[in-house]
Amino acid sequence: MKIGVKITLTFFAIAFLSMLVIGIISYKRAKISLEKQSFEKLTAVREMKASQIQDYFRIIQDQLTTTARNPMMVEAMREFKNGYNTIREELKIGDEKLSTLKEKSVKYFNTEFIPRLNKNMEVKTMLEEEQSRNAEAIILQNLYIYDNPNNIGVKHKFDRSNDESAYTKAHVKYHPVIRDFLEKFGYYDIFLIDNKTGNVVYTVYKEVDFASSLTEGPYRNTNLASAFNAVKDVKERSEIRLVDYKPYHPSYNAPSSFIAAPIFDGDVEIGVLVFQMPIDKINDIMTNKQEWAKVGLGTTGETYIVAEDYTIRNQSRFLIEDSTNYFKMLEDLKVDPKTIIKIKNFKSTIGLQEVRTKGTEEALKGNSDTRIFKDYRGVPVLSAYKPLGILNMHWVIMSEIDEAEAFAEVHALRKNILLAFAGLLVLVFGTSYVVSRQITKPLKELTIDAQELGNGNMDIEIPTGRKDEIGTLADSFKKMQTSIAKLIGDLRHINHTLEEKVEERTAEVVKQKNVIEEKQKEIVDSIMYAKRIQTTILASESFLNKNLPEHFVYFKPKDIVSGDFYWATSKDNRFYFAVCDSTGHGVPGAFMSLLNISFLNEGISQKVIEQPNEILNHVRRRLIKNISKEGGKDGMDGILLCIDSKTKQYTYAAAHNKPIVVSNGATVEYHADKMPIGVGVREDDFTHHALPLKKGDILYMYTDGYADQFGGPKGKKFKYKHLHEVLLNNSHLPMAEQKNILSKTFDDWKGSLEQIDDVCVIGIKVV
């Protein structure tokens, strides 16, 4: 490294390290300060929302308690119970009429309710699991659901049935008042339940839980039944029980929560009042009516409640603001597709979106804190969390904002620091450069003179006379100049002699190169001619099309000519087709192919051998007789197929290579003798096989080159199992398209690696 560069870099390094230390300290202090401010803001939002949601639930408790103690509600409970119990007697519903009403009930459940419910069910439900059995339920559901002129969702607008029963009189009297209360405070539904029988004697919305029994009916195991059972036999009027969100069938399996209180007539409990919890009100509190920025949550912050099952209890901000990217995020995170479908169907994350993060785990253990971790989207966030005290619920509240947004100002500061840093570095570098030039200029001049000497300029004038170290160095160069001039004279003479020898050697090399290139051209031309000969001997496309209307041939030699071959001939009413792999590849393999084809022709045409196994026996005898007498073990592996055009029978014999058949969407691998067509450990007769093929089946025959090819991400063999999967998966496609897929799959697998063997794959579709 030059001295000037060293000096420049030294100055530069000192300045660089100083500015780097100052920049890092400034950045870290700013980040710590901003992180503290962000956590303080999140904590304030958390506390505010926790207070609001707790106040809201206290209001619900007060409304529930007050309503349950209201004399009007006590009278309504009494009259609805009486009307429920006497409805059949008052309307004189006999068994025949009841049977007709049951048929209407069955029709409603099968055509209206169950199809809509099953859209949201993982395991489909049936009529027997959803329909109430008691007569009163069937009668009242007919009056207020099936004969209700209003559509689903607005059946609560129906005030009275066309009868004069005690139940209808009570409904006309109390239903408008209770409905107005529900609509004013936003509850999903309100229930009056007989505490002795568990009969739902009244609901506002008239879903299929209306008039059903919570002790014996289809909804006895729901969380509505849990809320009812918790207060049906209490002694205290103030007893209240909140039941967490769970899928609720009467609401088409949407997650629902219930809060229940007892209704007392004097000192006697006569029923249970249940509110089906509102969702919109809780969402308005937790989302700040979708105005997150007004409480300091920016563009990515949100507050939400998580229950002990780790699912959210209000809407996710990201579903509300950008549902498309929200669902894409769920897919990227490998969320269960069934859960995604439910969220889409309900347009809600309540009870469905899982939030299993470090924060929720800590909060559910009872801890309150602020930390940075990845949220349920996999995005780093700043989070403030704590347990939430609401009745008997084990819930926690989370207040979070994306780390990127929280530290946006720090990132801007970092950018400004980097810009200032870059500017100062340029200034420092320029200053150090000027100073170093003043120091190194004399050295550079002497260096130039030394380079001239090195280039052979012995006439250069080296200045001397300086009294410092540079002057001493110049004197030494002057003495060296004289010595070098003498040495150059000697080297020129040696160099001239070497040039003459190099010219002689170069001429010899060029001559040898020309001879090699000429020989190489002759060899390549011969191999290309051999390829033409081999191509002529292989089965022609026109001949194959005539005998095999639907087929493909994927043939890819390793070299110009191939040891693999496919061959066909016909004799009388029989069509023979062979797919074989001769010993070796390239020119040796091609010669073996010619010999093997000639013996196949001899066996069929001259010896008039008909069965494929006898033909292979003949070829083997001829190979052993003509090749193996010198100890050689050349031969081939392969499959010989015979198709009888009269009987439509397919028979074959095989050496090592097994044919496979794709039939009815499954792969069947057939037998092959484990011995070559040539000298081997065994020389038993080849086995004759019949192929039970039917129209539409596809027969595949191949050599080992495809399966043995190295490639893929780990450079391993393709293998027969993988080849069978490719053939099966694409067997429904046209034959030409199957060939293209085989070719592309092979090339993609091989990649930049060398092809190690000849490749031949044949497909034949039975027509």
NORNOR-V793985 format. One record per residue. N is the residue number from 1. RES is the residue in one letter. OMEGA is omega in radians with two decimals (999 if undefined). NEAR is the number of other ideal C-beta (glycine too) atoms within 10 Angstrom. Layout:
# NORNOR-V793985
n-><N N>
res-><RES RES>
omega-><OMEGA OMEGA>
near-><NEAR NEAR>
This chain:
# NORNOR-V793985
n-><1 2 3 4 5 6 7 8 9 10 11 12 13 14 15 16 17 18 19 20 21 22 23 24 25 26 27 28 29 30 31 32 33 34 35 36 37 38 39 40 41 42 43 44 45 46 47 48 49 50 51 52 53 54 55 56 57 58 59 60 61 62 63 64 65 66 67 68 69 70 71 72 73 74 75 76 77 78 79 80 81 82 83 84 85 86 87 88 89 90 91 92 93 94 95 96 97 98 99 100 101 102 103 104 105 106 107 108 109 110 111 112 113 114 115 116 117 118 119 120 121 122 123 124 125 126 127 128 129 130 131 132 133 134 135 136 137 138 139 140 141 142 143 144 145 146 147 148 149 150 151 152 153 154 155 156 157 158 159 160 161 162 163 164 165 166 167 168 169 170 171 172 173 174 175 176 177 178 179 180 181 182 183 184 185 186 187 188 189 190 191 192 193 194 195 196 197 198 199 200 201 202 203 204 205 206 207 208 209 210 211 212 213 214 215 216 217 218 219 220 221 222 223 224 225 226 227 228 229 230 231 232 233 234 235 236 237 238 239 240 241 242 243 244 245 246 247 248 249 250 251 252 253 254 255 256 257 258 259 260 261 262 263 264 265 266 267 268 269 270 271 272 273 274 275 276 277 278 279 280 281 282 283 284 285 286 287 288 289 290 291 292 293 294 295 296 297 298 299 300 301 302 303 304 305 306 307 308 309 310 311 312 313 314 315 316 317 318 319 320 321 322 323 324 325 326 327 328 329 330 331 332 333 334 335 336 337 338 339 340 341 342 343 344 345 346 347 348 349 350 351 352 353 354 355 356 357 358 359 360 361 362 363 364 365 366 367 368 369 370 371 372 373 374 375 376 377 378 379 380 381 382 383 384 385 386 387 388 389 390 391 392 393 394 395 396 397 398 399 400 401 402 403 404 405 406 407 408 409 410 411 412 413 414 415 416 417 418 419 420 421 422 423 424 425 426 427 428 429 430 431 432 433 434 435 436 437 438 439 440 441 442 443 444 445 446 447 448 449 450 451 452 453 454 455 456 457 458 459 460 461 462 463 464 465 466 467 468 469 470 471 472 473 474 475 476 477 478 479 480 481 482 483 484 485 486 487 488 489 490 491 492 493 494 495 496 497 498 499 500 501 502 503 504 505 506 507 508 509 510 511 512 513 514 515 516 517 518 519 520 521 522 523 524 525 526 527 528 529 530 531 532 533 534 535 536 537 538 539 540 541 542 543 544 545 546 547 548 549 550 551 552 553 554 555 556 557 558 559 560 561 562 563 564 565 566 567 568 569 570 571 572 573 574 575 576 577 578 579 580 581 582 583 584 585 586 587 588 589 590 591 592 593 594 595 596 597 598 599 600 601 602 603 604 605 606 607 608 609 610 611 612 613 614 615 616 617 618 619 620 621 622 623 624 625 626 627 628 629 630 631 632 633 634 635 636 637 638 639 640 641 642 643 644 645 646 647 648 649 650 651 652 653 654 655 656 657 658 659 660 661 662 663 664 665 666 667 668 669 670 671 672 673 674 675 676 677 678 679 680 681 682 683 684 685 686 687 688 689 690 691 692 693 694 695 696 697 698 699 700 701 702 703 704 705 706 707 708 709 710 711 712 713 714 715 716 717 718 719 720 721 722 723 724 725 726 727 728 729 730 731 732 733 734 735 736 737 738 739 740 741 742 743 744 745 746 747 748 749 750 751 752 753 754 755 756 757 758 759 760 761 762 763 764 765 766 767>
res-><M K I G V K I T L T F F A I A F L S M L V I G I I S Y K R A K I S L E K Q S F E K L T A V R E M K A S Q I Q D Y F R I I Q D Q L T T T A R N P M M V E A M R E F K N G Y N T I R E E L K I G D E K L S T L K E K S V K Y F N T E F I P R L N K N M E V K T M L E E E Q S R N A E A I I L Q N L Y I Y D N P N N I G V K H K F D R S N D E S A Y T K A H V K Y H P V I R D F L E K F G Y Y D I F L I D N K T G N V V Y T V Y K E V D F A S S L T E G P Y R N T N L A S A F N A V K D V K E R S E I R L V D Y K P Y H P S Y N A P S S F I A A P I F D G D V E I G V L V F Q M P I D K I N D I M T N K Q E W A K V G L G T T G E T Y I V A E D Y T I R N Q S R F L I E D S T N Y F K M L E D L K V D P K T I I K I K N F K S T I G L Q E V R T K G T E E A L K G N S D T R I F K D Y R G V P V L S A Y K P L G I L N M H W V I M S E I D E A E A F A E V H A L R K N I L L A F A G L L V L V F G T S Y V V S R Q I T K P L K E L T I D A Q E L G N G N M D I E I P T G R K D E I G T L A D S F K K M Q T S I A K L I G D L R H I N H T L E E K V E E R T A E V V K Q K N V I E E K Q K E I V D S I M Y A K R I Q T T I L A S E S F L N K N L P E H F V Y F K P K D I V S G D F Y W A T S K D N R F Y F A V C D S T G H G V P G A F M S L L N I S F L N E G I S Q K V I E Q P N E I L N H V R R R L I K N I S K E G G K D G M D G I L L C I D S K T K Q Y T Y A A A H N K P I V V S N G A T V E Y H A D K M P I G V G V R E D D F T H H A L P L K K G D I L Y M Y T D G Y A D Q F G G P K G K K F K Y K H L H E V L L N N S H L P M A E Q K N I L S K T F D D W K G S L E Q I D D V C V I G I K V V>
omega-><-3.13 -3.12 3.14 3.12 3.13 -3.14 3.14 -3.11 3.12 3.09 -3.09 -3.11 3.13 -3.14 -3.10 -3.11 3.14 -3.12 -3.14 3.14 -3.14 -3.13 -3.12 3.13 -3.14 -3.10 -3.10 3.12 3.13 -3.13 3.13 -3.14 -3.12 3.11 3.12 3.12 -3.12 3.14 3.10 3.12 3.13 3.12 3.12 3.12 3.12 -3.11 -3.14 -3.11 3.08 3.13 -3.13 -3.08 3.09 3.08 -3.12 3.13 3.05 3.09 3.12 3.12 -3.13 3.13 -3.13 -3.12 -3.12 -3.12 -3.13 -3.12 -3.12 -3.13 3.12 -3.13 3.08 3.11 -3.14 3.13 -3.12 -3.05 3.11 3.09 -3.13 -3.14 3.12 -3.03 -3.07 -3.00 -3.11 -3.13 -3.11 -3.10 3.10 3.14 3.09 -3.09 -3.12 3.11 3.13 3.10 3.09 3.13 3.10 3.12 3.08 3.12 3.13 -3.13 -3.14 -3.12 -3.07 -3.07 -3.05 -2.95 -3.01 3.09 3.12 3.13 -3.06 3.06 -3.09 -3.09 3.03 3.04 -3.04 3.13 -3.12 -3.09 -3.05 -3.09 -3.02 -2.99 3.05 -3.05 -3.01 -3.00 -3.11 3.12 -3.12 -3.12 -3.07 3.09 3.05 -3.10 -2.96 3.08 -3.02 3.13 3.10 -3.07 -3.10 3.13 3.07 -3.11 3.11 3.13 3.11 3.11 -3.10 -3.03 -3.06 3.02 -3.07 3.07 -3.09 -3.13 3.10 -3.13 -3.12 3.10 3.10 -3.13 3.12 -3.07 -2.97 -3.03 -3.14 -3.11 -3.12 3.12 3.12 3.10 -3.13 -3.08 -3.14 -3.06 2.95 3.10 3.13 3.10 3.09 -3.06 2.90 -3.00 3.08 -3.04 -3.14 -3.05 -3.07 3.14 3.07 -3.00 3.13 2.90 3.11 -2.95 3.07 2.95 -2.99 3.03 3.10 3.08 3.13 3.12 3.11 3.08 -3.11 -3.02 -3.07 -3.06 -3.11 -3.13 -3.13 3.09 2.97 3.09 3.11 3.12 3.12 -3.09 -3.09 -3.06 -3.03 -3.08 -3.07 3.12 -3.05 3.11 -3.05 -3.09 3.11 3.11 3.07 3.13 -3.02 -3.12 3.00 3.06 -3.05 -3.03 -3.11 3.05 3.11 3.05 3.04 3.09 -3.08 3.12 -3.07 3.05 -2.97 3.06 -3.14 3.02 -3.12 2.96 -2.98 3.13 -3.06 3.06 -3.10 -3.12 -3.13 3.06 -3.11 2.98 2.96 -2.88 3.08 3.10 -3.05 -3.10 3.12 3.11 -3.14 3.14 -3.03 3.13 -3.09 -3.07 3.10 3.06 -3.05 -3.06 -3.08 3.09 3.04 -3.13 2.99 -3.08 -3.10 -3.09 3.08 2.98 -3.13 -3.14 3.09 3.14 -3.06 3.04 3.10 3.05 -3.01 -3.12 2.98 -3.06 3.02 3.10 -3.01 2.99 -3.10 -2.99 -3.06 -3.05 -3.11 -3.14 3.10 -3.13 3.07 3.10 3.12 3.13 -3.14 -3.14 3.11 3.05 -3.12 -3.14 3.13 3.10 3.13 3.14 3.13 3.13 3.10 -3.10 -3.10 -3.03 -3.05 3.07 -3.02 3.14 -3.06 -3.12 3.13 3.11 3.14 -3.10 3.09 -3.12 -3.13 3.12 3.13 -3.11 3.13 3.02 3.13 -3.08 3.02 -3.09 3.01 -3.11 3.02 3.10 3.11 -3.13 -3.07 3.04 -3.05 -3.10 3.08 -3.13 2.89 -3.03 2.97 -3.02 3.07 3.04 -3.09 -3.09 3.11 3.14 -3.08 -3.09 3.04 -3.07 3.04 3.12 -3.11 3.04 -2.95 3.03 -3.10 3.12 -3.11 -3.14 -3.12 -3.09 -3.11 -3.13 3.10 3.12 3.08 3.09 3.11 3.13 -3.14 3.11 -3.14 3.12 3.11 3.12 -3.13 3.13 3.14 3.12 3.11 -3.13 -3.14 -3.12 3.13 -3.13 -3.12 3.13 -3.13 -3.12 -3.10 3.12 3.14 -3.13 -2.95 -3.08 3.12 3.13 3.13 3.14 3.10 3.10 3.13 3.11 3.14 3.12 3.09 3.06 -3.14 3.14 3.08 3.13 -3.11 -3.10 -3.12 3.14 3.14 -3.12 3.10 3.08 3.11 -3.06 -3.11 -3.11 3.13 3.10 3.10 3.13 3.13 3.10 3.14 3.11 -3.13 3.11 -3.14 -3.10 -3.13 -3.13 -3.10 -3.12 3.12 -3.11 -3.12 3.13 3.13 -3.10 -3.13 3.12 3.13 -3.10 -3.13 3.14 3.14 -3.14 3.14 3.14 3.13 3.13 3.14 -3.13 -3.13 3.13 3.13 -3.13 -3.14 -3.14 3.13 3.11 -3.13 3.13 -3.13 3.14 3.12 3.12 -3.14 3.12 3.14 3.14 -3.13 3.12 3.14 3.14 3.12 3.09 3.08 3.10 3.11 3.13 -3.11 3.13 -3.14 -3.09 3.12 -3.13 -3.12 -3.12 -3.13 3.13 3.12 3.14 -3.14 -3.05 3.13 -3.03 -3.13 3.14 2.94 3.08 3.04 -3.02 -3.04 3.13 3.05 3.12 -3.09 3.08 -2.88 2.97 3.02 3.05 2.98 -2.96 -3.13 3.03 3.10 -3.13 -3.07 -3.12 -3.10 3.06 -3.12 -3.14 -3.10 3.01 -2.96 3.13 3.13 3.10 3.10 3.03 -3.07 -3.07 3.11 3.13 -3.14 3.11 3.10 3.12 -3.14 -3.13 -3.13 3.13 -3.12 3.12 3.05 3.10 -3.11 -3.10 -3.07 -3.00 -3.06 -3.10 3.11 3.04 -3.01 -3.04 -3.09 -3.10 3.11 3.10 3.12 3.07 3.14 -3.13 -3.13 3.13 -3.11 3.13 -3.13 -3.11 -3.00 -3.05 -2.95 -3.13 3.08 3.11 -3.13 3.13 3.14 3.12 3.12 2.90 3.10 -3.12 3.04 -3.08 3.06 3.11 3.09 -3.05 3.14 -3.07 -3.10 3.12 3.08 3.06 -3.11 2.92 -3.02 3.06 3.14 -3.04 -3.07 3.02 3.03 -3.13 3.02 -3.10 3.12 3.06 3.13 -3.12 3.07 3.12 -3.08 -2.96 2.97 3.09 -3.10 3.06 -3.10 2.99 -3.04 3.14 3.12 3.10 3.09 3.02 3.07 3.05 3.07 -3.06 3.08 -3.09 2.99 3.11 -3.13 -3.08 3.04 -3.08 3.13 3.09 3.12 3.10 3.11 3.06 -3.04 3.01 -3.01 -3.02 -3.11 -3.06 -3.08 -3.07 3.07 3.11 -3.11 -3.08 -3.09 3.09 -3.12 3.13 3.11 3.06 -3.07 -3.13 3.12 3.12 3.13 3.12 3.13 -3.13 -3.13 -3.06 -3.09 -3.06 3.14 -3.08 3.04 -3.02 -3.13 -3.14 3.06 3.13 -3.13 -3.14 3.08 -3.12 -3.12 3.14 -3.14 -3.12 3.13 -3.14 -3.09 -3.14 -3.11 3.14 -3.14 3.01 -2.99 -3.07 3.04 -3.10 3.08 3.09 -3.11 3.04 -3.12 3.12 -3.14 -3.10 999>
near-><6 12 13 19 13 12 18 22 15 12 17 17 12 12 17 16 10 12 17 13 10 12 17 11 10 13 16 11 10 17 16 11 12 17 17 11 12 24 20 12 20 25 17 14 23 22 15 16 23 20 10 15 22 15 11 16 19 12 12 22 17 11 16 20 17 11 18 24 16 15 8 12 21 18 14 24 26 16 20 25 23 14 21 24 16 14 22 19 9 15 16 7 18 8 7 7 13 15 10 11 18 15 10 15 22 13 11 17 21 14 10 14 22 21 10 13 19 15 13 17 15 12 5 10 15 11 13 9 10 19 22 24 13 16 15 22 23 23 23 29 26 21 24 23 22 15 13 18 8 12 8 14 9 12 18 21 13 17 12 15 18 7 12 10 19 16 29 22 14 22 24 12 16 19 23 11 13 20 16 11 17 20 11 8 15 13 22 20 23 22 24 27 30 23 22 13 18 20 27 30 25 30 26 22 21 24 24 26 27 22 27 29 22 27 16 13 21 21 22 16 9 22 18 29 23 17 26 27 18 19 23 21 12 18 9 9 15 11 15 22 20 20 24 21 22 16 19 22 23 24 20 19 21 21 21 24 25 26 22 26 25 25 24 19 13 7 7 8 19 17 28 28 25 27 24 25 22 18 22 10 16 21 19 18 18 24 22 21 10 11 10 22 10 8 17 16 22 16 12 20 23 25 27 26 23 28 21 12 13 16 21 24 29 24 23 22 23 21 20 16 15 12 14 7 13 19 16 11 17 22 10 11 11 7 17 12 10 11 16 15 13 22 21 13 15 19 11 20 27 24 23 22 24 18 23 13 22 15 27 25 16 19 23 19 9 10 13 15 14 19 14 17 16 14 24 25 18 10 14 15 26 23 26 26 27 21 17 22 10 20 15 10 18 14 18 28 26 27 31 29 27 19 20 12 17 24 21 14 15 18 14 11 17 16 10 10 18 12 10 12 15 11 10 15 15 10 11 19 15 11 14 20 15 9 14 20 13 10 11 18 10 16 15 12 14 17 13 11 18 17 11 16 17 9 9 12 11 14 8 14 9 19 13 13 7 14 7 8 9 13 15 11 16 19 13 12 16 13 10 13 19 10 9 15 13 9 10 12 9 9 11 10 8 9 10 9 8 9 9 8 9 9 9 8 9 10 10 9 9 10 10 10 10 10 10 10 10 10 10 10 10 10 11 11 10 11 15 11 11 17 17 9 11 20 12 8 15 19 20 12 10 7 13 20 11 12 17 24 11 14 20 21 18 19 18 20 22 19 15 14 26 30 28 29 30 21 19 19 17 15 13 10 10 19 19 23 25 27 27 28 32 28 21 17 23 17 18 14 26 27 18 24 27 16 19 27 21 13 21 27 16 15 23 22 11 9 14 9 19 16 16 26 20 16 24 30 19 19 30 24 13 19 24 18 9 12 18 15 8 5 7 14 13 20 26 31 22 29 27 27 24 23 23 14 12 8 10 11 14 20 19 28 25 26 24 18 18 16 23 18 21 22 16 8 8 9 15 13 12 16 12 20 21 13 18 22 31 23 17 17 7 8 13 10 12 23 14 14 19 10 18 11 18 10 8 12 18 23 25 24 24 25 29 17 24 24 18 14 24 16 20 15 7 6 9 12 14 20 13 16 8 16 20 16 12 18 20 16 11 18 21 11 12 12 17 11 12 22 20 14 16 23 14 10 16 21 12 10 19 18 11 5 12 9 18 15 22 27 26 27 27 25 23 26 20 18 9>
